Amino acid sequence: MNQSRVVVGVDGSPLSEAAVVQAAHFASTRGMTLHVLHAFAPDLPMLGFGALADRSVVTDHGRRLLDVAVARAHAAHPDLTVTSALHDGYASTSLVASSQTAALVVVGVAGHGVLSRAGLGAVAMQVLTHARCPVLVVGHTSAASTPVSGGRVVVGFDGSDSSVGALRTAVREADVLSGTVDAVHAWQARAATDPTLADASSWEDYVAGVEQMVEREAAAPGPEHPDAKVEVHVVRDDPVHALAASSEGASLLVVGARGRGGFEGLRVGSSALRVVSRSACPVLVSR
């Protein structure tokens, strides 16, 4: 097992180029190595090559993609140890398999393919659903630059065990960035009789309760993060909308793989998947 490496999938798309930079930054700032992976299914028509393309043409193209990605990672972090591999088969299968021995898998929200950028790409969806480690999803080419120090880390918090883990991850990420944490809790009333709608004091008590919970859990990572600055934002809003709005101008958005609700055994909740495709900054889905 080598869980001191970051794995990034590349396909030559602008988003995968941005993913390489983000992956290189994550690996370099944590003393890890970077593994760049490209995969193709030889039995499928390849974009830009046609159904009858010679295998060697596709293979040579894949190797060139890897060489460019490795060079890009070294340009961002010259001292970083970078390895690469070209796999036969589906990209999602290779990335999920690699996740078993990785600290993090990084992918673009969508790459070369027939799916619209407006939605979550097939590879990103499969990796998010089945990966055995945290996944960083890059949704904008603006992420092709190294994250700046002092950035803001947004985290979704609903009190579930998954969101507690996300909060602690956000504290650690903010420590690396020398930044701050914005913990966002969105409440949607289920009916007019919702107790938080009864009067102002009920809502104030609810907000105070969330703030206390966040403060308690944020302090749990220990003395290695003594200066973590965490601001709590409790809003009446749809959680996905609230997180997407908070992601504007942020360096990173952290969400748990699952929140409250859903079905037992579901690996990634619907809210997490919706946030990934709507966020204005890279999204780290913690586990």
C-alpha beads as a LAMMPS data file, in Angstrom:
LAMMPS data file: protein, C-alpha beads

287 atoms
286 bonds

1 atom types
1 bond types

-500.0 500.0 xlo xhi
-500.0 500.0 ylo yhi
-500.0 500.0 zlo zhi

Masses

1 110.0

Atoms # bond

1 1 1 0.000 0.000 0.000
2 1 1 1.276 3.468 -0.926
3 1 1 -1.125 5.975 0.550
4 1 1 1.428 8.772 0.397
5 1 1 0.698 9.523 -3.252
6 1 1 -1.822 11.598 -5.169
7 1 1 -3.320 10.155 -8.354
8 1 1 -4.605 12.415 -11.140
9 1 1 -6.419 11.371 -14.303
10 1 1 -5.597 13.190 -17.545
11 1 1 -7.193 13.177 -20.995
12 1 1 -5.724 16.309 -22.552
13 1 1 -8.769 18.477 -21.864
14 1 1 -8.302 21.936 -20.291
15 1 1 -9.927 20.723 -17.078
16 1 1 -7.528 17.800 -16.769
17 1 1 -4.634 20.234 -17.196
18 1 1 -6.026 22.255 -14.296
19 1 1 -6.457 19.030 -12.318
20 1 1 -2.742 18.266 -12.739
21 1 1 -1.775 21.624 -11.206
22 1 1 -4.124 21.114 -8.269
23 1 1 -2.883 17.560 -7.739
24 1 1 0.758 18.665 -7.888
25 1 1 0.091 21.368 -5.294
26 1 1 -1.627 18.921 -2.954
27 1 1 1.195 16.373 -3.252
28 1 1 3.997 18.920 -2.902
29 1 1 2.577 20.663 0.172
30 1 1 2.180 17.328 1.960
31 1 1 5.447 15.653 1.010
32 1 1 3.692 13.126 -1.222
33 1 1 4.421 11.865 -4.724
34 1 1 2.211 12.410 -7.772
35 1 1 1.051 9.674 -10.131
36 1 1 -0.374 10.769 -13.493
37 1 1 -2.721 8.299 -15.171
38 1 1 -4.215 8.114 -18.662
39 1 1 -6.489 5.273 -19.741
40 1 1 -8.372 4.394 -22.903
41 1 1 -10.751 1.600 -23.859
42 1 1 -9.345 0.112 -27.108
43 1 1 -12.721 -1.374 -28.068
44 1 1 -14.451 2.040 -28.184
45 1 1 -14.285 4.746 -30.860
46 1 1 -11.780 7.303 -29.603
47 1 1 -12.562 11.001 -29.797
48 1 1 -10.545 12.457 -32.662
49 1 1 -9.297 9.109 -33.965
50 1 1 -12.333 7.310 -35.385
51 1 1 -13.508 3.740 -34.863
52 1 1 -10.729 2.142 -36.900
53 1 1 -7.761 4.066 -35.554
54 1 1 -4.502 2.143 -35.365
55 1 1 -3.797 1.163 -31.755
56 1 1 -0.264 2.554 -31.933
57 1 1 -1.624 6.002 -32.873
58 1 1 -3.852 6.065 -29.814
59 1 1 -1.056 4.747 -27.595
60 1 1 1.428 7.333 -28.843
61 1 1 -1.152 10.054 -28.247
62 1 1 -1.666 8.820 -24.686
63 1 1 2.059 8.873 -23.989
64 1 1 2.313 12.425 -25.277
65 1 1 -0.538 13.441 -22.981
66 1 1 1.326 11.930 -20.034
67 1 1 4.584 13.657 -20.971
68 1 1 2.820 17.022 -21.159
69 1 1 1.079 16.431 -17.823
70 1 1 4.323 15.426 -16.087
71 1 1 6.031 18.539 -17.477
72 1 1 3.150 20.686 -16.249
73 1 1 3.406 19.216 -12.741
74 1 1 7.181 19.805 -12.666
75 1 1 6.727 23.367 -13.913
76 1 1 4.479 24.070 -10.929
77 1 1 6.611 22.127 -8.407
78 1 1 10.109 21.328 -9.748
79 1 1 11.133 19.113 -6.818
80 1 1 8.016 16.942 -6.910
81 1 1 8.459 13.229 -7.651
82 1 1 6.107 12.384 -10.521
83 1 1 5.363 8.985 -12.056
84 1 1 2.990 8.128 -14.894
85 1 1 1.151 5.175 -16.386
86 1 1 -0.846 4.386 -19.514
87 1 1 -3.644 1.870 -18.938
88 1 1 -5.894 -0.098 -21.248
89 1 1 -9.528 0.081 -20.209
90 1 1 -11.945 2.642 -18.886
91 1 1 -10.492 5.677 -17.124
92 1 1 -12.972 5.406 -14.248
93 1 1 -12.016 1.767 -13.621
94 1 1 -8.311 2.602 -13.496
95 1 1 -8.820 5.597 -11.213
96 1 1 -11.057 3.693 -8.804
97 1 1 -8.510 0.862 -8.642
98 1 1 -5.743 3.391 -7.986
99 1 1 -7.788 4.975 -5.192
100 1 1 -7.223 1.897 -3.036
101 1 1 -3.572 2.864 -2.619
102 1 1 -3.821 6.655 -2.801
103 1 1 -4.327 9.501 -0.368
104 1 1 -6.306 11.462 -2.958
105 1 1 -7.638 11.098 -6.511
106 1 1 -7.994 14.237 -8.631
107 1 1 -10.194 14.522 -11.748
108 1 1 -11.759 17.184 -13.916
109 1 1 -15.515 17.494 -13.535
110 1 1 -15.825 16.585 -17.225
111 1 1 -13.267 15.911 -19.936
112 1 1 -13.301 15.034 -23.608
113 1 1 -16.597 13.340 -24.303
114 1 1 -20.178 13.757 -25.365
115 1 1 -21.504 15.047 -22.036
116 1 1 -22.125 18.734 -21.557
117 1 1 -19.936 20.697 -19.164
118 1 1 -23.204 21.732 -17.504
119 1 1 -23.395 18.310 -15.869
120 1 1 -21.110 15.911 -14.058
121 1 1 -19.010 13.845 -16.460
122 1 1 -19.249 10.062 -16.518
123 1 1 -15.683 9.510 -15.281
124 1 1 -16.022 11.988 -12.404
125 1 1 -19.365 10.457 -11.425
126 1 1 -17.934 6.924 -11.327
127 1 1 -14.850 7.979 -9.389
128 1 1 -16.877 9.950 -6.842
129 1 1 -19.247 7.046 -6.358
130 1 1 -16.715 4.232 -6.003
131 1 1 -13.336 5.677 -4.942
132 1 1 -11.905 4.394 -1.666
133 1 1 -10.191 7.698 -0.775
134 1 1 -11.068 11.399 -0.898
135 1 1 -11.636 12.856 -4.381
136 1 1 -10.804 16.362 -5.578
137 1 1 -12.916 17.502 -8.538
138 1 1 -11.775 20.470 -10.627
139 1 1 -14.558 22.245 -12.487
140 1 1 -12.944 25.361 -13.927
141 1 1 -9.836 26.034 -15.994
142 1 1 -9.060 28.955 -13.687
143 1 1 -7.799 26.282 -11.258
144 1 1 -4.793 25.807 -13.568
145 1 1 -2.796 28.076 -11.260
146 1 1 -1.349 27.092 -7.896
147 1 1 -3.665 27.956 -4.966
148 1 1 -2.609 31.175 -3.255
149 1 1 -1.758 31.444 0.409
150 1 1 -4.472 32.854 2.649
151 1 1 -7.332 31.357 0.674
152 1 1 -10.791 30.704 2.033
153 1 1 -11.968 27.100 2.522
154 1 1 -15.734 26.549 2.518
155 1 1 -17.223 23.435 4.121
156 1 1 -20.766 22.121 4.243
157 1 1 -21.869 21.140 7.749
158 1 1 -25.147 19.463 8.702
159 1 1 -24.113 17.697 11.908
160 1 1 -23.763 14.252 10.322
161 1 1 -20.630 12.164 10.898
162 1 1 -19.698 12.748 7.253
163 1 1 -19.913 16.530 7.636
164 1 1 -17.910 16.405 10.872
165 1 1 -15.156 14.667 8.934
166 1 1 -15.467 17.284 6.191
167 1 1 -15.148 20.080 8.758
168 1 1 -11.962 18.612 10.197
169 1 1 -10.599 18.158 6.681
170 1 1 -11.402 21.803 5.933
171 1 1 -9.507 22.910 9.049
172 1 1 -6.444 20.970 7.904
173 1 1 -6.705 22.345 4.361
174 1 1 -7.003 25.897 5.663
175 1 1 -3.900 25.289 7.759
176 1 1 -1.962 24.282 4.626
177 1 1 -3.236 27.367 2.781
178 1 1 -2.740 29.633 5.819
179 1 1 -6.363 30.506 5.234
180 1 1 -9.716 30.555 6.987
181 1 1 -12.714 28.237 7.138
182 1 1 -16.306 29.186 6.338
183 1 1 -18.617 26.516 7.736
184 1 1 -21.985 26.744 5.970
185 1 1 -25.118 25.203 7.442
186 1 1 -28.284 25.580 5.397
187 1 1 -31.701 24.901 6.902
188 1 1 -34.801 24.250 4.836
189 1 1 -38.045 24.340 6.766
190 1 1 -40.176 21.265 6.105
191 1 1 -43.501 22.917 6.984
192 1 1 -45.043 26.098 8.379
193 1 1 -44.977 24.463 11.818
194 1 1 -41.185 24.150 11.766
195 1 1 -40.016 25.205 15.255
196 1 1 -37.309 27.499 13.871
197 1 1 -40.015 29.545 12.153
198 1 1 -42.117 30.054 15.266
199 1 1 -40.411 33.225 16.444
200 1 1 -37.067 35.010 16.325
201 1 1 -35.784 33.435 19.523
202 1 1 -36.316 29.917 18.174
203 1 1 -34.163 30.685 15.138
204 1 1 -31.521 32.364 17.305
205 1 1 -31.391 29.280 19.546
206 1 1 -31.028 27.058 16.493
207 1 1 -28.188 29.171 15.111
208 1 1 -26.427 29.194 18.480
209 1 1 -26.689 25.415 18.687
210 1 1 -25.104 24.953 15.258
211 1 1 -22.321 27.418 16.087
212 1 1 -21.487 25.559 19.299
213 1 1 -21.415 22.233 17.476
214 1 1 -19.089 23.565 14.778
215 1 1 -16.749 25.170 17.297
216 1 1 -16.542 21.944 19.285
217 1 1 -15.874 19.718 16.262
218 1 1 -13.464 22.159 14.605
219 1 1 -11.262 22.071 17.699
220 1 1 -11.144 18.264 17.705
221 1 1 -8.256 17.809 15.194
222 1 1 -5.897 18.797 18.022
223 1 1 -3.071 21.181 18.853
224 1 1 -1.514 20.945 15.377
225 1 1 -4.153 23.430 14.219
226 1 1 -4.282 25.914 17.109
227 1 1 -4.870 29.007 15.010
228 1 1 -7.645 27.751 12.768
229 1 1 -10.144 30.555 12.221
230 1 1 -13.625 29.166 11.608
231 1 1 -16.623 31.326 10.812
232 1 1 -20.090 29.771 10.942
233 1 1 -22.836 30.788 8.528
234 1 1 -26.334 29.459 9.254
235 1 1 -28.812 30.319 6.515
236 1 1 -32.350 29.446 5.456
237 1 1 -31.601 28.124 1.997
238 1 1 -31.247 25.059 -0.169
239 1 1 -27.905 23.489 0.884
240 1 1 -26.616 23.112 -2.675
241 1 1 -27.476 26.726 -3.537
242 1 1 -25.918 28.004 -0.316
243 1 1 -22.661 26.109 -0.867
244 1 1 -22.441 27.081 -4.535
245 1 1 -22.900 30.740 -3.599
246 1 1 -20.293 30.506 -0.831
247 1 1 -17.803 28.890 -3.216
248 1 1 -17.491 32.127 -5.212
249 1 1 -13.998 33.461 -4.592
250 1 1 -13.024 30.507 -2.380
251 1 1 -9.910 28.356 -2.827
252 1 1 -11.636 25.093 -1.957
253 1 1 -15.037 23.660 -1.067
254 1 1 -15.123 20.568 1.159
255 1 1 -18.173 18.326 1.451
256 1 1 -18.769 14.955 3.037
257 1 1 -19.593 12.048 0.779
258 1 1 -22.958 11.689 2.518
259 1 1 -25.050 13.891 4.740
260 1 1 -28.237 13.201 6.630
261 1 1 -30.943 11.269 4.837
262 1 1 -30.631 9.110 1.751
263 1 1 -30.464 5.345 1.619
264 1 1 -28.270 3.025 3.635
265 1 1 -25.315 1.922 1.537
266 1 1 -25.422 4.900 -0.845
267 1 1 -21.787 5.885 -1.310
268 1 1 -22.228 9.521 -2.326
269 1 1 -25.264 11.629 -1.519
270 1 1 -27.206 13.532 -4.162
271 1 1 -26.346 16.897 -2.594
272 1 1 -22.615 16.200 -2.845
273 1 1 -22.963 15.296 -6.515
274 1 1 -24.999 18.416 -7.261
275 1 1 -22.540 20.669 -5.440
276 1 1 -19.605 19.287 -7.438
277 1 1 -21.082 20.402 -10.754
278 1 1 -22.149 23.833 -9.450
279 1 1 -19.180 24.958 -7.402
280 1 1 -17.094 27.945 -8.486
281 1 1 -13.931 26.381 -7.014
282 1 1 -12.430 22.884 -6.741
283 1 1 -14.448 20.494 -4.549
284 1 1 -12.885 18.010 -2.136
285 1 1 -15.260 15.161 -1.321
286 1 1 -13.958 13.704 1.940
287 1 1 -14.405 10.200 3.279

Bonds

1 1 1 2
2 1 2 3
3 1 3 4
4 1 4 5
5 1 5 6
6 1 6 7
7 1 7 8
8 1 8 9
9 1 9 10
10 1 10 11
11 1 11 12
12 1 12 13
13 1 13 14
14 1 14 15
15 1 15 16
16 1 16 17
17 1 17 18
18 1 18 19
19 1 19 20
20 1 20 21
21 1 21 22
22 1 22 23
23 1 23 24
24 1 24 25
25 1 25 26
26 1 26 27
27 1 27 28
28 1 28 29
29 1 29 30
30 1 30 31
31 1 31 32
32 1 32 33
33 1 33 34
34 1 34 35
35 1 35 36
36 1 36 37
37 1 37 38
38 1 38 39
39 1 39 40
40 1 40 41
41 1 41 42
42 1 42 43
43 1 43 44
44 1 44 45
45 1 45 46
46 1 46 47
47 1 47 48
48 1 48 49
49 1 49 50
50 1 50 51
51 1 51 52
52 1 52 53
53 1 53 54
54 1 54 55
55 1 55 56
56 1 56 57
57 1 57 58
58 1 58 59
59 1 59 60
60 1 60 61
61 1 61 62
62 1 62 63
63 1 63 64
64 1 64 65
65 1 65 66
66 1 66 67
67 1 67 68
68 1 68 69
69 1 69 70
70 1 70 71
71 1 71 72
72 1 72 73
73 1 73 74
74 1 74 75
75 1 75 76
76 1 76 77
77 1 77 78
78 1 78 79
79 1 79 80
80 1 80 81
81 1 81 82
82 1 82 83
83 1 83 84
84 1 84 85
85 1 85 86
86 1 86 87
87 1 87 88
88 1 88 89
89 1 89 90
90 1 90 91
91 1 91 92
92 1 92 93
93 1 93 94
94 1 94 95
95 1 95 96
96 1 96 97
97 1 97 98
98 1 98 99
99 1 99 100
100 1 100 101
101 1 101 102
102 1 102 103
103 1 103 104
104 1 104 105
105 1 105 106
106 1 106 107
107 1 107 108
108 1 108 109
109 1 109 110
110 1 110 111
111 1 111 112
112 1 112 113
113 1 113 114
114 1 114 115
115 1 115 116
116 1 116 117
117 1 117 118
118 1 118 119
119 1 119 120
120 1 120 121
121 1 121 122
122 1 122 123
123 1 123 124
124 1 124 125
125 1 125 126
126 1 126 127
127 1 127 128
128 1 128 129
129 1 129 130
130 1 130 131
131 1 131 132
132 1 132 133
133 1 133 134
134 1 134 135
135 1 135 136
136 1 136 137
137 1 137 138
138 1 138 139
139 1 139 140
140 1 140 141
141 1 141 142
142 1 142 143
143 1 143 144
144 1 144 145
145 1 145 146
146 1 146 147
147 1 147 148
148 1 148 149
149 1 149 150
150 1 150 151
151 1 151 152
152 1 152 153
153 1 153 154
154 1 154 155
155 1 155 156
156 1 156 157
157 1 157 158
158 1 158 159
159 1 159 160
160 1 160 161
161 1 161 162
162 1 162 163
163 1 163 164
164 1 164 165
165 1 165 166
166 1 166 167
167 1 167 168
168 1 168 169
169 1 169 170
170 1 170 171
171 1 171 172
172 1 172 173
173 1 173 174
174 1 174 175
175 1 175 176
176 1 176 177
177 1 177 178
178 1 178 179
179 1 179 180
180 1 180 181
181 1 181 182
182 1 182 183
183 1 183 184
184 1 184 185
185 1 185 186
186 1 186 187
187 1 187 188
188 1 188 189
189 1 189 190
190 1 190 191
191 1 191 192
192 1 192 193
193 1 193 194
194 1 194 195
195 1 195 196
196 1 196 197
197 1 197 198
198 1 198 199
199 1 199 200
200 1 200 201
201 1 201 202
202 1 202 203
203 1 203 204
204 1 204 205
205 1 205 206
206 1 206 207
207 1 207 208
208 1 208 209
209 1 209 210
210 1 210 211
211 1 211 212
212 1 212 213
213 1 213 214
214 1 214 215
215 1 215 216
216 1 216 217
217 1 217 218
218 1 218 219
219 1 219 220
220 1 220 221
221 1 221 222
222 1 222 223
223 1 223 224
224 1 224 225
225 1 225 226
226 1 226 227
227 1 227 228
228 1 228 229
229 1 229 230
230 1 230 231
231 1 231 232
232 1 232 233
233 1 233 234
234 1 234 235
235 1 235 236
236 1 236 237
237 1 237 238
238 1 238 239
239 1 239 240
240 1 240 241
241 1 241 242
242 1 242 243
243 1 243 244
244 1 244 245
245 1 245 246
246 1 246 247
247 1 247 248
248 1 248 249
249 1 249 250
250 1 250 251
251 1 251 252
252 1 252 253
253 1 253 254
254 1 254 255
255 1 255 256
256 1 256 257
257 1 257 258
258 1 258 259
259 1 259 260
260 1 260 261
261 1 261 262
262 1 262 263
263 1 263 264
264 1 264 265
265 1 265 266
266 1 266 267
267 1 267 268
268 1 268 269
269 1 269 270
270 1 270 271
271 1 271 272
272 1 272 273
273 1 273 274
274 1 274 275
275 1 275 276
276 1 276 277
277 1 277 278
278 1 278 279
279 1 279 280
280 1 280 281
281 1 281 282
282 1 282 283
283 1 283 284
284 1 284 285
285 1 285 286
286 1 286 287
